[in-house]
Amino acid sequence: MLLERGKELSRAKQALGAAGAGDGSMLAVIGPPGVGKSALLRSVADACAPHARVLRAGGTVVEQDFAFGIAQQLFEPLMAGVPESRWAACLGSGAGMVREMLSGGSWSTGSYRSLGQEAILHALQSLIVDLSGDEVLLIMVDDLQWADAPSLRWLAYLAKRLGNARVLIAGAFTEDCAASDHMLLREIAASAARTLYPMPLSAGAVRQVVGEEFGQPCDPAFARACHEVSGGNPALLYAMLRELRTAGFTPVASRAADVHAVSQPFLRDRRMFCLSIQPAMVRDLVQAMVVLGDLAEPELISELAGLDSIDYKSAMQTLDRLGLLAGGDAPRFVHQSLRHGIESAMSVRTRTQMHRRAAALLHAAGHPAEQVADQLLLVTSGYEPWEFDTLRAAAGTALERGSAREAVRYLRHALLHSPPDSEDRGRRLADLAAAERSFDLASSVTHLAQAMPMLTSATERASAALSIPPALAAVNPSLGALVRDAASRLHDLDPACARDDLGLRLEARDRYLNLQDGTRLGEAADRLRRFGADVPVSTGAGRELLTVLTYAAAVTGAVTAGGVCALATRILERELPHAGHAYTALPLLVPALILADATAPVAQWLDALPERALDGVAVLVNAERAAILRASGRPAQAKSLALSVLDNADPAWPEAAAMAVWTLAMVALDTRDAELAERVIRTGPESGDLRVLVAHRMMRGMLDAVRGDLPAALDRFLDSGKQLARCGWTNTALYPWRVWAAAVSHRLGRTQVAAELAVQELAFAREWCAPAVYGRALRLHGTLTPGEEGVDLLRRAVDTLRGSEDRIELSRTLMFLAGRLGGGPSTGPSAGLGGGLGGGPGGGLGVEEFGAEGRRVAQECGVSWAEGSWAGDSWGGAGEDAGVNGPALRLVTPERGELTRTEETVAAFVLRGWTNQQIADSLGVTRRAVEKSLTSTYRKLGVSGRAALVEELGTRNTGE
């Protein structure tokens, strides 16, 4: 049933009536695809059939080049009923040829020209007028836009010459599509006595159609949704309803909201069909809109599509009439699916050409480099020099705003089109490595290693070498070789370069590589002394070199702790806090200041780092903070943070792992934590870092001592000292191997050995002058010295340690002093270093004060002394454990905090066995964000790491 077309049918009948009275005319039906033009023509034919003879024809795209194809369709049914005499009377001498053509014979352009255009048109018009004398003729032609040009020319000719004929021509066409001849279509439309413009169906009509299609009443909400989606276009509506029925829809209110979503793929296909039949300028326009995307502006679109202002306006009007444009001033498609459809329909070659041209247009118009580069990313062929420059500039802009991943996208595409083994490729690899460094250090270093052999310039090689983190170069021989080679080439180029920034930084990196070489360490001390008062703190390069030299001086004890602290403080005062320090030698300042018992400057410096800038370097910063926490007397927090560093260990950050191992080893020595010691030992020594190697040996020695194998323990502690000494690391602030060796020797009854070790430790501590090391040496010597002299040494140790950041050592010494003053066995192997050594003349004096202070300091540090090691304000029988370097500490479990929703989500993934990367991918965040969340969770729950978290949460769930 034809809905809402009564007015159009009435006008068509009027036209037919006039034709029957001898007033022939042209009736044009014009509208967009699917609006019901063909249906209206059929209804006109059905209504007129009793009163006229209907001749039907229709244009098709594939027959546009077939001359007089429409005329053949119209006249072929008449051939048998028209005698030859009538043909001859109407067509004259060409009657035979024209009749053969109209009956389906071959018809060439040459034949058309030989007879003459005007003669043929007049002959066909005469034949129609003559035939209309017998009966009224209704000539109905659908899809005129696809009719062949000769037929269109004849219809235009005929439409102007129907004044006395009983003929009605009813032709339907779509204005807004590709046509064989737009001028002839406009001429036909202008000749029409009546023009019908079928309108979209109203909401009421749509509701009626929906009800009829589904065979049940339609809910108004469902009908409204169908009307909104289809726009009242009948063809679109019926096709959409078939899709909805297939999808199992019923016209009820509850499914109204789903109509839009379900219909989008279908609507995209229909819209794509509408576009496919449009003129070339419309298709070019939509392709330009797709290519430019959000940057689509009238001037750019028209230039990219190759349209002048008039064609652009006409094409935009066509899109608007087709309902393909969204509202607003900017040219935008009505739905993203249409854009995707157009893009997928474009050939690869077309897309590439248009994106390249769009990039050139945007570049010429002064658009930002990133907008130009976004177009170049979609170009699949080689780049021009200016295009490479644009990609590099875009990467620089992205890096400035902190979007390293975007920068990498630009640089990778530039790399794809770079000649292999060329210097340009080497430079682009170096640029790519610099951009990758903040989130994928392993790939960054790999690309640097590939780039450097391609770089012929010594300065470029040097700059590339400086992008390799020195800690990574120190544990990777091939990377270390690249750094040394770059330094050598730069020196060979010009020895004076050694004094500029590039040369100073390379010297710093080269010396970093030799920090475990005793001979080179001595040279470092000499280099530091040659600076005198004129240390190079004014430049970043000078500060980096000074950092390495300061660290070398710290581990060798070549400079006093005060000197190290002064140098490090001057560096930090000039160096603004920045996350990029992780890629230089500056992290060495943390252990240097820990050895000097002066972590406050570097702790404040790290606290000033903006959290948002730590992505990619958080693992190292956490390791630095953990080491500082341990050195300042907060072992529980240090242990938790260091374990989280190891749980998230990345081979690209060996310094983070080494510092975390060092921190955990020192905590394990304080707490006699066998499980923690085993955890340290399980961290492989593959890196060859001396701190890790000695940590393993110290942990095994501690385990031997705790288990009662004192000879083996002594050997391990002494071996640790020898291993450190072989590398020139004589500062026992790094690992208290001598203190532990003295304690075990005393337990074994080797008092002379213990005393010699204590004297050696005190001699070094006096030279080093760090309060923590000197106080510890005094405490060791005091515990081994009987009588009042020993008490005085312990008192001096307490006074010294009051100025130390190591609050744990202060608490331990206070407890030793309280134990000595409280009385007990004076000497002998069984007394050890923890139970009261010596009674001395002052027995009992100050016990309560020193003991209370020792417990208070321990409590402030979040620790307590091992149960049973303190009783009745005097050191009691603490067992074998107390005999090894004093009683063990117990970490107090911190009060547990509530987890945030994000932390609970991440923890739930951990329970399921997901890796950090899998969690990050699922939540759409970086792996570092997951690591930070887990670190916070460990701290709140008081667990040491991932395994302990799983155990804790598993226990909770079981309990619930």
N, C-alpha and C positions, 0 to 999 in steps of 0.2 A: 504494500500500500504506500502510495506517494503522499507524504505528509507536508503540509504547509507550502504547497505549490499551486494552490487554487488560482491565485492571481495570474501566475505565469501561464497556466493552461487556458485561462479565459482570454488572455491577449493573443495566444497562439490561435485559438478558434476564431477570433475576430479577423486575424490576418488571413486565415483560410477562407473565411466567408467573403472577404474582399477579393481574394484571388478568384473565387468562383464567379464573382460578378465581373471579372475581367480586369481587376486591378491587382496584378501580380506584384510581389515584393520579396524582400529579403528579411528573414527573421534570424537575428544573431543571439546565441546563448553563450554567455561569457562568464567564467568563474574559475576558481582555483581547482586543482585536481581533487577529485573525491567529493565535490560539493553536490553532485547529482545532475550534471549536465546531460549525460547519456540517458539516465533514467527519465529525465524530463522530455528528451527527444522521443523516447519510446512511447511515453504517455501521449505526446502530441500525435504521433503516428497512429496509435490505437484509437484516439478520439476522432481522427480525420479519415480513417480507413473506409468507413461507409460512404464517404462523400468524395473521395479522391483516390487516384492511383499513387501509391507510395513507391518511390525509387530510393534505395538505401545505398550508402557508401561510407567508408571510414578510412581515415589516414593511419598509416603505421610508419614507424621510424625506418624499417628495413625497405620500404617501397618508395621512399622519398625521391629516389633517382629514377623511378620508372615513369616516363612521360605519359601524361593523361591516364594515370592509373585510376584516379577517382572517376574520370569520365567513363572509362571502361566498365567500372563496377556499376555505374548508373545505367548505361545504355545496353549492356549485354543482355538483360532480360527482354529488351524491346526488339532485338534483332530479328527474331523469327516472325513477329507480327507486323513488320513494316515492309511493304512491297518495294521492289527496286525502283520503281518509277517515282515513288515518294522520296527515296534517297537521292535520286538524280535531280529531282526538282529542288531539293533543299541544298544539296552539296555541289551540284554542278559537275564539272569535269573531274574533280577529285573524289567523287562519290565512292568509287571502288576502293581506293586506298584508305579513306577515312572509315568506311564500313568495315574493312578488314581489321583496322586498328581497334575499333570499338567492339568488335566481336572477339577480341583476344589475340589478334595476330601481332606480329612483330612491328615495332614502331621506333624508328631511329630518329635522332636529332636531325639528320640530313633530310629525311622525308618531311619532317615538320617544317624545315626551312624551305624546302623545294615548293611546297604548296603555298607558303606565305602565312605568317602568323595571323594577320587580320582576316584572311580568307577562311582559315580554319575556325577561328572564334566566331565569325559571322555565320558560317555554315552550321555549326553546332547550336548556336542560338536560334537560327531559323528552324532547325529540326525540332527543338524543344517547343518553340511557339506553335509550330505546325501541329505537333502531337497534342498540345493542350487544347486544340480545337475540338478533339474528340472527348476529352474528359479533363477534369482538374488534376494537375500534377503536384504532388508534394515531394520535392527533392530534399532528402534528409541526409546531411553529411556530418559525421562525428569526427572529432579530433582533427579539425582543419589545420591545426598547427603542423601536422606531420604530412599533409597532402603534398603531392608533387607540384612543382612550380607551374608547369603548363596548365594543370587542372585548376590551380588557384587563380591563374590569370583568366581562364575561361569563366570561372564563377564570378570573378569581379566584373568581367565584361558583361556577363548575363544579368547580374543583379541590377545594373543600371538601365537595362532595356526590357523591363517586364511590365511596363505601363499598361499595355493592352493585352497581356497574356494571362491565361488562367493557370498561373504557376506560383507556388510558394516555395522558396528555398529556405530551409531551416538548417543553419550550420552552427555547430558548437565548437568552441576552442578555448584553450587556456592561454591567456596573454603571457603569463609569467613562466615561460619555458622556451626551450630551443625550438625554432621553427624553420621551415625550409625557406620562407621569405616573409619577414616581418612586415615589409612595406605592403605586400599584397594583402596580408591579413588585416592591416589597418585600413586599407582601401575597401575591403569587403565589409568591415565593421562600419565604416563611414557610409556605405551604401545601404545599410540595413534600415528599413522603415521602422522596425521595432527591435529593441535590444532587451533581452531578459538577463537579469543578474540573480541567479538563485542564491539565497542567503543560507547561512548555517541554521541547523535546527535549534529551536528554543529548548529550554530545560524541560518544559512540559512534553514536547514532542519526543525528546530523548527518553523521558520516563516511560512514555507509551511504547516506544520501540523496545526498551529493555524488558518491559513486562511481556511483550509479545514474544521476544526471543527466548526468554526463560520459561514462558508459559505459567507465570505466577505474578501476583502483584509485586510491584517494585517499591522498596522503601525510598522515601524522598532523599535521604542522605546518600544512599547508593547511587540514585539517579543523578544527584548533583555532582558526585565524584566522577561519574561517567561523562557528564557534560563538560566538566572542567578539563578532563584529560583529552577528550576528543575534539573539544571546541565546537561541537555541534556538526562536525563534518560527517555526513551520512556514511560514506565509504569507510572512513576511519572508525566510526562508531560500530558498524556491523562487524568489521574485522576484529575490533577489540573485544566485542562481546563473544565472538567465537573463541578467542584466546582465553577469556575468563571462564567460559563454560568448560573448556578443556582443562583448565587449572582447578576445576571443581568448585567454582564460586557459585553462590546464590545471592540474589539481589536483596540482601538484608543489611541493616545498619551496621552490624558488627564487622562487616567486611569492607565497608566503604573506605576506610583508611588504607587498605591494602591495594586498592585499585591502581593508585599512582605507581607504587613500586612494581607490581606485576606487569603493568603495561609499558614500562619504560623501554625494555628491549624491543618490543613490537613497535612502539612509537618511533624509536630510533630508525628502524628499518623503513618505516613509512616515510619518515622525513628524508632519509637518504634517497629513497626513490624519487621524492619530489625534487630533490636537488639534482639527481641524475638527468632529469629531463629539462633542466634549465639551460639557458644560453651559456656559452663559454665564459662570458664576462661574469656571470653570477657564480659559476663554479670556481673561477679564478679568485673571485672575491672571498668566498668562504675558505678557500685554502690559505689565502693570505691571513685571514682572521685566525685560523687555527695555528699557523706558524708563529704569528706575533703574540698570541695568547693575551695575557693581561696588559701587554704593551700596545695593544691594538688601538691606534688612533687614525682618524680619517685620512690624514696626509700620508702616513706610513702605509696604511692598507692599500690605498689607491695606487701608490707608487710601486709597492711590491706586486700588486696584481696587474700592473701595467694598464690602469684605467685612467682616463681623464676625469675631470670633476663631474661631467654630465653622465658618463657611463657609471661612475661610482654611485651617484645619487639614484640613478635608475635601478641599479642592481640592489642597492639597499632597500629601495621601495618594494622591489620584488620579494626580498626576504621577509620584509615586514608583512606584506600581504599574505605570504605563505605561513605566517605565524611562527617563524623560526628565530625571531629576535626577541630578546628579553627587553623589558622596559628600561628606561633610563637613557642618559645622553651618550654613554659609551657604547660602542657596538659590541654586543655580547650575545651569545646563543641562548636560546630559551632553556636549554638543558645541556649539561656536560656530556651526556651520552651522544648528543649530536656531534659535538667536537671530536669525540673519540672515534665515531663512525667515519667522519670525514678524513681524519688522520689515517685510519687504517686503510681507507680506500686509495690513498695517495701512493704512488709507486715510490720505491726507494730513491730512484733517480730524481723524481720531482721533489721529494722532501729535502734531499740533500741540496739541490740547486736553490730551493726557496729559502732554506735556513741560511745558506751561505749569503744569499742576496740580502736577506733580512739583517744578518750581522753587519754587512757593509752599510746598509741604510742606517742602522742604529749607530754605528761608529761615526758615520758622516754627520749625523744629527747631534752628536755630542752626548750620547747616552753613557751611563756608567759602564766601566769595563766589564763588570759582572753580567750585566744585561746582554752585552754583545757576546760574551763568552758562553752564556747559556744557549745561544743560537749555534755557536761553533761546536758545542758538545754534540750536536745532532748532525754534524757534517761527517760523513764516513770516508771522504777522500782526503788527500794530503792538504796541508795548510800552507798558506802564503806566509812570508816573513811577518807581515803586520798582524796576521792572525795568531802566530806564536807569541808575539809581544803582548797581544791583548789577553791571551790566556794567562800569561805570567803576571800581568798587571792585575787581572781579576783575582788570581791566587793571593797576591800581596794584599789586596783589599780585604779578602776574606780572612786572612790571618790577622790583620789589624783589628778586626772586630771579634776575633776569637773563634772563628769558624774554620778550624783546621781541616775538618773532613771535606768541606766545600772546596777549600784550596787544593786538596789532594785530587778531587775530581777533575779540576781544570788541568792540573799538571800531568795527571795520568794520560789525559787525552792528547796533550801536547807530546808526551813521550811516545804514544802509539804511532805518531806520524813522523818520528825522528829517524834519520838514517842510522843504521846499526854501526857501532864502533866509531861514531863520529864525535868530535869535540862538543858539538851542540848537544848531542845526546848525553854526554857526560855532564854538561851543565844542567840539563833538565833533570837528570837523575839526582844531582845534588840539590836542586830546588825541591824536588819531590821529597827527598829525605828530610829536608828541613821542615817541611809541612807535616810529614807523618810523625815526627819525633814526639809530639805531645800525646799521641794516643796509640801509636804502634811503633815502639822503639826498635823492635827486632827487624821489622821491614825497613825502617829508616836506615839502620846500620848496614843492612844487606845492600840497599841501593847506593849507599856511600861507597861501599867496597867495590861495587860495579862501576861507579862513576870515576873514581880517582885514576885508574889506569888510562882513561880516555882524555883526561885533562893534561894538556901540554904545558900550561902555565904553572910555574912553581907557586905563585901566590894563590892561584885558584886551588891547587892541591892542598896548600896549607889551610885555606879557609874551609875546605871540605873536611880535612882531618880534624879540625876543631869542632865539627859537629858530632864527632864520635865521643860519647861520654868517656872520660878518662878511666873511670872504674871498670867499664866494660872492655876498654882496650887493654887494661892491665891483666885481665884474666883470659883474653883471647889473643893468642900469639899473632894470628894473621892481621887482626886489627891493630895490634901494637906495632907490627912491622910497617903498616901503612902510615901510622903517625910518625915513626922514626924516619921513614923515607921522605915524608913531606918536610920534616925539619931539616934533614940533610940537604934536600934540593934547595930549600930556601936559603940556607947558609951558603951553599955553593954559588947561588945566583948573586948574592951580595952579602958579605959578612956583616955589613952595617944593619941589615934587616933584623939581626938578632936583637937589636936594641929598640925596634919599634914594637907596636902593639902585637902584631902578628908573630913576631919573633919571640916576644916575652911569653905569649900564651903557649906557643909551641914548646918553649923551654919548660914551662910549667908542666905540660902534658908529658914531655920526655922524662922529666924528673919523677913524675907520678908513676911512670912505668917501672922505675927503679927503686921504689920505696922499700922493697924487700932485698935490696942489694946493699950489703954493709959498706962496701967501698964507696958507692955512689952517695950513700947517706952522709958519709963524712964530707964529701965534696959539697953537699947541700948546706951543711953547717958552715963551711968556709964561705960559700956564696952569700949566706945570710950575714955573716960577720962583715963581709966586704961592703955591704950596703951602709953599715954604720948607722948614723942617725937619719940618713937620707933614704929611708925605705920607700919603695914605689907604691904608695897608696892612692895616688891621685888618679890613676887610670884603672879600668877594669882588668886589663892585662897584667898590670903590675900587682894588683891585689890577688889575682889568681896565682901568680908565681910566688908571691909572699905567703899565700896559704899553704902551698906545698912545702916550702922551706920551713914554715912554722911547724907544720905537722912532723916533718923530718926531725926538727930540733926537739920536739916533744917526745917522740918515741925513743930517741937516743939519749935524752936528758942533756943535750949539748947546751941548752939554755935553761935558765931557771923557770919554774912555774910562773913566777911573776913576769918574766920576760915574755913567755908564751902568751900569757893573758893580755899583756900590753899590746903585743903585735896583733893578736886576734881582735881585740877591742877596736884598734885603729882601723882594721879592715872593715869590720861591721859598721862602724860609724860612717864610713864613706860608701858602703855598698847598700843600696836601697833593697828592702826585702822583695824578692821576686822568685817565682817558682822555677825560673830558668836556671837558678843556681844548681839544680839537680844535675844538669848536664855539664857542669864544670868541676873544678877541683874544690870548690867552696865547701861541700859537705865535710871535708876533712877538718874544718874548724870545730865541728861538734866533738869528735873524739879528742882533739888537741885540748880543748877547754875542759873536757871531762878529766883528762889526765892532770890538768893544772888545777882541778878542783875549783873551777870558776865558770859554771855553765850559765849564770844569769844573763850575760849579754846575748849569747846565742839563743837562749830560750825566748827572750823578748823578741829577738829578730824573727824567729820562726813563728811566734804568735802573731806577728804583724802581717804574715802572709795572708792574702785574701783567699778564703776557702774556695771561691768560684774558680780560682786560677790553678787549683791543685790537681785538676783532672789530668791523669797521666803520670804525675809525680807523687801522688799521695802515698804510695807504698814506701818511698824513700823518706818523705817527711815524717811519716808515722814511725819509721825506724829511728830517725833522729830524735823524735820526741820521746820514744821509749827509752833510748839510752840516757837522755837527760833526766827522765823520771827516776830511773834506777840510781843515777849518780847523786840525785838530790834527796834520796831517802824515801822513795815511794815505789817499793818493789812490786806491790800487788798490781798497781796500774801499769807499771813497766812490763810486767810479765804478760798481762792481758794484751797489751798493744803489740808487743813483740811477737807473740804467738799468732796474732792476726796477720802480721806481716809475713810470717813463714807460711801460714795457711794460704796466702794469696801470692806466694812467691812467683816471681817472673824472672826467667834466666837473663833477661835484658837488664835487670837491676841487681847485679851482684853485691854492690855496696849496701843495699837495703838488707839483703840476706845476711851479709857478714856482720853488720851492726846489730841486727836482731839476735844473731847467734851469740855475739859478745854479751849483749844485755842479758839474755837468758842464762848464759853460763855464769855470770856474776850473781844473778839471783839464785841460781841453783847452789852456788858455793855458800851463800848466806843462809839458805833454808835447808841445806842437805836434802834437797828434793830429788830423790832417785828417779822418779818418773820424768821430771823435767830434764834431768841429766841425760836420760835415755833419749828424750826428744831431741836434744841438742846433737847427740851422737848420730841420730838418724839423718840429720841434715848433712848430706854428702859433702866432702871436702874437694869436690871436683874443681872448684875455682882456683884452688891453690892459695887462697888468701890466708896469710899467716895467722890472722885472728881466729879463723875457723879451725885451722889445723891445731893450734894450741888449745882452743876450746875443747876439742875432742879429747886431747891428752889430759887436760885438767879435769874434765868430767869423769874420765875413766879412773884417774887417781882418786877423786872424791868418792866414787863408788867403791873402789878398793878399800878406802879408809873406813867408810861407813860399814862395810861388810866384814871388817876386821883384818883384811890382808894388808897390813901396814907396810911391809917391805916393798910390795908391788906398788903401793900408793906412793911411797917415797921416791922410787925410781921414776915414776911418771911425772911427779912434780919437778924433780931435778932435770929430767929430760925436757920438760917444758921450758925451763930457764935456759938450757943449752940451745934449744931450737931458736928461741928469741934472740939470744946472744949472737948466734951465727949470722943472723940478718942485721945485727947492729941494734936491735930493739932492747935496750937495757933498762928501760923505764918499767919498774915493777908496778906502777900504777895501772898498767894495762891489765895484767893478771898477777894476783898476789901469790905467785908460785913459791917465793922464798918463805912467806909467812906460813903457808901450808906445809912446806917441806920441814920447817923448823918445828911446827907442832907435831908432825908425825915422828920426826927424829926424837923429840922429847918423849913421846909415848913409847918409843922403842928403847928408851933408856940411853940413847946416844946424846947425852946432854951437851957434850963438848961440840958436837956437830950443830946441835940446835943453837947453842950460844954463838957460834961463829956465823951462822946464817943470820941470827938476829943482829949481830954487830954489822954485818955487811948491809943488811936492810936499812939500819939506822944511818950508816954512813951515806948511802945513796940518798935517803930521804932528806938528810941535812942539806945536801947539795941541790936537790930538786926543789925543796922548800914549799911543796904543796901541803896545806894543812891536813888533808885526809891521809896522804901517804906518810907524812911525818908523825902524825898522831897514831896511826896504826903501827908504825915501827916502834914508837915509844911504848905503846901498849904491849907489843910482842916482847920487847926487851924487859919491860917491867914484870910481866908474868913469869919470865924465866929467871928473874933476879930476886933472890930471897931478901927478907928483912925490910928495913925502912927504905933502903935504896930502891927496892922494887916498888914500894908504895909511892915514893916520890916520883919515880918514872911514870907510874899510872896517873898520878895527879897532874904531872906535866902533860901527859897525853890528853887528859880531859880538857885542860886549859887550851891546848892546841886545837882540839877538835871542836871546841865551841865556836871557833872561827871557820869551820868547814861546812860545806854544803852536804857532806855525807852524814846525815843524821843517824843512820843505822850504826855506823862505826862509833859515833858518840855514845849512843845508847849501850852498845856492847861494852865499851870501855868503862862507862859508869857502873855497869853491872859487875865487871871484873874488879873495879876498885871497891865496890860495896862488898863483894865476896872476900877480898883480901882483908879489908878492915873488919869483917865479921868473924875472922878466924878460920882455921882449918889447917890441914896438913901443909907444911911449908914447902917441901920439895918432893921429888920422886916421880917416877913414870906414871903412877896411878893418878896423880893429881891432874895431870894434863894442863891445858891452858884454860880450861873453863871452870873447873872446881877450884876452891880457894887454894891459891899457890902462896904459901907463906903466911904466917900469922902476924909477925912483926909487932913492934911495941905498941902501935896505936890501935890494937884490936878493939873493935866495937865502935870506935869514934866515927861518926858521919855515915854509918851504915844506912840508917833510915833515909837520910837526905839524899845520898847518892843512889840508893836503890829506887826510891820514889821517883827521882828525876829520870833515871834510866827507863823505868816502866812508862813514865809519862811521854818521854820522847818516842819510845817504840809505838805507843798508842797513837801519837800524832802521825806517825809514819804508816799507820795501818798494819802494824805487825805486833806480835807478842812473842815472848820467849817460850821455848819448848816447855811443855808441862812437866813439872817435877824438877826443873833445873834451878828453881828458886823456891826456897821454903824457909819460913821463919826469918826472913831478912838475911839469910846466909846461903851461900852456894851449897847445895846438898848433893846427894848422889845422883847425878844426871846420867849415869851409865856411860857406856863407851862413846856414845854420840857426843856427849859434852866434852869429851877429852880431845876432840879434834878442832882446834882453833875456836874454842868457846862453844856455848850452847847454840843449838839451831834456832832459827827464827820460824815462826808460824805466821803465814799471811792471814790477816783477818778478812773473812769474806765480806765484801762491801754490801751495804743495804741495797736490795734489789729494787730497780725502778720499773715502772710500767713501760711496756713496749708500745711504740706507735703502731698505727695500722700498717704502714709500709714495712716496718720492721717485722711485724707478725707475718705479713705476706712473704717476705724474703725467707724468714725462718721456716715457714711451711714448705717452701720449695727445697730448702736444704734437707728437711726431713725426708723428702721424696727422692733424695740423692742427686739433685740437679747440680750442675757445675755453676760457677758464678757467671760464665758467659751465657749459658742457657737461660739463667734467671734474667740477665740483662736483656737478652733478645726477647723474652716473653713479655717483660714489662716495658720495653721500648726505652731503656735507659742505658747508660754506659756501664761497663764492668766495674769501673772505679766507684760509681754510685752504689753498686751492690756491696762492694768491699767496705765502704764507709758505713753502710747500714749494718753490716755484720759486726764491724768493730764496735759500734754503739751497742748492739745486742749483747755481745760478749761482756762488755763493761757492765751493763745493767743486770745481767743474770749472774755475773761473777764467775764466768766460765773461761777456760783458757784458750779455747779455739773451737774449730768446727766439730771435731769429734766429741768434745765435751758438751757442745751445744746439742748435738743429736742425742747424746745420752741423757742430758737434762730434760729436754723436751719429751723424749720417749718415756722417761719416768713419770713426768707430769701427766701425759696422756693416759698411761697405764693406771695411774692413781685415780684419775677422773672416771 
